[in-house]
């Protein structure tokens, strides 16, 4: 038996992406997220994700901060619960 038996290869942050946890639903396709770089941002749910992927409080997501406004970001990916648990166990996400 290996240690990595239940481990999945997950999508990791690319260039400017950051892990984040959804803290508050704001409405109008916007959520408040706490990013792992220590910044609280207002994130936008893009049109291609609306009504296909449901995002709730305490979900782990990948966000891409805006270049021109650092307090805002776009959500690029949402992790399933078991994937988020794996990220927490591996130390990528700090509560």
Secondary structure, DSSP 8 states (H G I E B T S, - for coil): --TTTT--------TTEEEEEEEEEEETTEEEEEETTS-EEEEEE-TTTTTTS---TT-EEEEEE-SS-TTEEEEEEE--HHHHHHHHHTTS---
